[in-house]
């Protein structure tokens, strides 16, 4: 059996400011650093044998915290990065609702059809993230692997883990900062979500 622990990065300055970040390389916020400190302790007893992260700094800093007691080499996987959203990047949610009402409607109601001007399609995110996961599982058969990624990317991954196509995206939760999701994958490829969006270690310092 192969086990994946999927971790979302800590809160960023963009999260705190209510901005849409996408692929913009934002730093962690003060609260984000407090969250990854807790994450490091939470991950202490998890039996990681490999550690793989999105290239964005918020994910790499979170991966470093998760790795505190493991000392594993960090592999960077570009396909675990967050959605690239073109003109939406670094705009506030209020600005997006005013300037892009049609795209915002798709984002909320039919996210599988969403694409911001100059950005990546949601289908593209689903395909690259799930493709990366399948490669990682193939390369780490029988091992326990920590993956550090982002909210939209993980939401797409959850569709895959639950055996659903992207049209079921709205049935998936938005995972919290530094939350952990565990997925067990058998030798025949069957996937079981053991738990998802577990953020008990930061419940008192995460935005709900």
BELRAWO-V510516 format. One record per pair of residues at least 12 apart in sequence whose ideal C-beta (glycine too) atoms are under 6 Angstrom apart, sorted by sequence separation. I is the first residue (numbers start at 1). J is the second residue. D is the distance in Angstrom with one decimal. If there is no record, write none. Layout:
I_J_D ; I_J_D
This chain:
14_26_4.2 ; 51_63_5.9 ; 182_194_4.2 ; 13_26_5.5 ; 16_29_4.5 ; 103_116_5.7 ; 159_172_5.7 ; 182_195_5.4 ; 12_26_4.1 ; 13_27_5.5 ; 158_172_4.3 ; 181_196_4.2 ; 12_28_5.6 ; 13_29_5.0 ; 51_67_5.4 ; 12_29_5.7 ; 155_172_4.9 ; 10_28_5.0 ; 11_29_5.0 ; 179_197_4.7 ; 180_198_4.9 ; 179_198_5.9 ; 11_31_5.0 ; 12_32_5.8 ; 179_199_4.1 ; 11_32_3.8 ; 51_72_4.4 ; 55_76_4.9 ; 154_175_5.3 ; 10_32_3.5 ; 48_70_5.1 ; 161_183_5.0 ; 175_197_4.4 ; 43_66_4.5 ; 51_74_5.4 ; 52_75_4.7 ; 55_78_5.6 ; 151_174_5.8 ; 176_199_4.2 ; 129_153_5.0 ; 173_197_5.2 ; 178_202_5.3 ; 10_35_4.3 ; 40_65_4.2 ; 44_69_4.6 ; 52_77_5.1 ; 56_81_5.8 ; 10_36_4.4 ; 36_62_5.2 ; 39_65_5.2 ; 54_80_4.2 ; 55_81_6.0 ; 39_66_5.8 ; 54_81_4.6 ; 129_156_5.1 ; 40_68_4.1 ; 88_116_4.2 ; 129_157_5.3 ; 36_65_3.7 ; 177_206_5.6 ; 28_58_5.7 ; 86_116_5.0 ; 87_117_4.4 ; 126_156_4.4 ; 130_160_4.4 ; 161_191_5.2 ; 176_206_5.1 ; 25_56_5.3 ; 85_116_4.5 ; 86_117_5.3 ; 87_118_5.2 ; 125_156_5.3 ; 25_57_5.3 ; 26_58_5.9 ; 86_118_2.8 ; 161_193_5.3 ; 28_61_5.6 ; 86_119_3.4 ; 85_119_4.2 ; 84_119_5.6 ; 84_120_4.4 ; 83_120_5.4 ; 126_166_4.5 ; 83_125_4.8 ; 12_58_5.1 ; 137_185_5.6 ; 9_58_4.2 ; 79_128_4.5 ; 9_59_4.7 ; 10_62_5.2 ; 80_132_5.7 ; 9_62_4.3 ; 79_132_3.7 ; 112_166_4.4 ; 77_132_5.5 ; 112_167_5.2 ; 112_169_5.2 ; 111_169_4.9 ; 7_66_6.0 ; 23_82_5.6 ; 22_82_5.8 ; 22_83_5.6 ; 23_84_4.2 ; 22_84_5.8 ; 22_85_3.6 ; 24_89_4.9 ; 24_90_5.4 ; 22_89_4.7 ; 20_88_5.0 ; 82_150_3.7 ; 80_149_4.5 ; 83_152_4.7 ; 82_152_6.0 ; 19_90_5.4 ; 20_91_5.6 ; 82_153_5.6 ; 19_92_5.6 ; 18_92_5.4 ; 18_93_5.7 ; 66_146_5.7 ; 63_148_4.2 ; 62_148_5.2 ; 59_148_4.7 ; 50_140_5.6 ; 50_143_6.0 ; 49_143_4.5 ; 49_144_5.0 ; 50_145_4.5 ; 51_146_4.9 ; 52_147_5.2 ; 53_148_4.2 ; 54_149_5.2 ; 48_144_5.8 ; 47_144_5.0 ; 48_146_4.7 ; 2_137_5.4 ; 2_141_5.8 ; 39_178_4.5 ; 3_144_4.4 ; 4_145_5.5 ; 5_146_4.8 ; 6_147_4.9 ; 7_148_4.9 ; 35_177_5.6 ; 4_147_6.0 ; 35_178_4.5 ; 8_154_5.8 ; 6_154_5.8 ; 42_201_4.1 ; 38_201_4.6 ; 38_202_5.2 ; 11_177_4.5 ; 8_175_5.0 ; 10_177_5.3 ; 35_202_4.7 ; 10_178_5.2 ; 8_177_5.8 ; 35_205_6.0 ; 8_179_5.3 ; 34_205_5.5 ; 7_180_5.5 ; 31_205_5.8 ; 5_180_5.7 ; 6_181_4.4 ; 5_182_5.6 ; 4_183_4.6 ; 3_184_5.4 ; 1_184_5.6 ; 2_185_4.5 ; 1_186_5.7
